[in-house]
Amino acid sequence: MTDYPSLHLLIGGEKLGTDGRETRDVIDPATEETIGSLPCASSDDLDRALENADKGFKVWRNTPAPKRAKALQKAAQLLRERSDEIARILTREQGKPVPEGKGEVLYSANLFDFYAGECQRIYGRTLVRPDGQAARIEYEPVGPVAAFAPWNFPAINVARKVGGPLAAGCSVIVKPDEETPATGLAVCQALLDAGVPGEVCQAVFGVPDDISRHLLGSPIVKKLSFTGSTEVGKHLAKLAAEGLKKATMELGGHGPVLVFDDMDVDTVLDQVVPAKYRNAGQVCVSPTRFIVQDSIYEKFRDGFATRAKAIQVGNGFDEATQMGPMANARRPDTIESMIADARDKGAQVLAGGERVGNQGFFYAPSVLADVPLEAEIMNEEPFGPVALINRYADEDAMLAEANRLQYGLAAYAWTQDRARRQRVTRAIEAGMVALNGTNVSAVDAPFGGVKWSGYGSEDGAEGVTACLNLKSVHETL
Ligand code: NAD
């Protein structure tokens, strides 16, 4: 077990604790124990954060790119040095197995390193006219960013939210999730310890809707960055639209996985089963709807269920644990009700379909097959450890199912036929596609969706350009 750190707001480089502020409890999802007391920002705190962000922006936008890069590199190094400690804090507040938490911290470090390089490659261009006149296209940081990160990846989500803006020369006020605050604070602290000024990277907590209304209602904030549900995303997009603020929206998904009958079933299962239950399925790019071609359907479905039943569920601190608890009490409640609805409508429950133990937010790795399309779980993001497996006759039917929903985040296809891979890639409505694999995320590739999964990208060069404005300068010689 780990000592859980005391919690604070991070405003202007100062750690502001619970004294005189409303508080919220932080709960260990494996034990339901209260492990921390989190201060909520008052309206005055938020005004101070905004003033700082305004000042910080003026400093950071004028800080030369190599100096910004050095700070990001140093923060990456600090995250690596602190990764064991941060991973244990992450497991305590979020539940996932410690090695998964450590992987998250290391990914965050790699992202800062990537952005350190990328911030030195913010090039404009010059248009030279035949008469000797010229126009310059220049990039400028958009301004202070208000960023809201969820609880499922408490390190990566915060690193994504702050990394792009800082690389671009923006200041940022981030709200890590109130349920997983200490990991987000550790990421921000690494940046401050690395030399990012306290006015440039700040962290606040409170009632999410109060904070987002306050920050987005301020003319100081020039950009919104949000990761979370489509429903909240639409609400925040409207708030941002009132101030015509730029926005990056990374919202829900319902990942279709097309498995064609030219594949070896065990080869596919070896990869998709661990991917499905990673982070107890609480992953926006989780493979969810398994769209399986007729002749391999039974073998795939039964093999999936056998493997799901073998997954070791337990406290994320136990070395034997392969899947931890869900992150909060809402998740098993939602999964339970979605599975009951699917069962009532005729789905077969081949694995799981029940809670595990009577303490903590544990839910068994579950497999549902022959799930009617009208079941809620086939239409709403389950965000939990549930695989939905259905049978389809051919490529057209499989693609129709893949594109049936409004979600368009990650999609997966498994086939040995190269021409079919190309057809499927073109036809599929998604921001990210994995072919014969399960990974859709890399620090140097844009991460984001289409349709109701949002717009804009994080990671990759696009994670920086998303925080830049263009200025065309027409100079008369
Ligand atoms: P939720 O939809 O209320 O919250 C999702 C996230 O948005 C949380 O981090 C929350 O703090 C934040 N949030 C909520 N209202 C906000 C507001 N007005 N302003 C700013 N931030 C706000 O509920 P939840 O139970 O936390 O999550 C439920 C669903 O959210 C999941 O089923 C899943 O679909 C989605 N989700 C997606 C991601 C992702 O990575 N895309 C991450 C977490 C949750």
Boltz pocket constraint, residues with backbone or C-beta under 6 A from the ligand:
constraints:
  - pocket:
      binder: B
      contacts: [[A, 148], [A, 149], [A, 150], [A, 151], [A, 152], [A, 177], [A, 178], [A, 208], [A, 209], [A, 210], [A, 212], [A, 213], [A, 227], [A, 228], [A, 229], [A, 230], [A, 231], [A, 232], [A, 235], [A, 236], [A, 250], [A, 251], [A, 252], [A, 253], [A, 283], [A, 284], [A, 330], [A, 381], [A, 382], [A, 383]]
      max_distance: 6.0
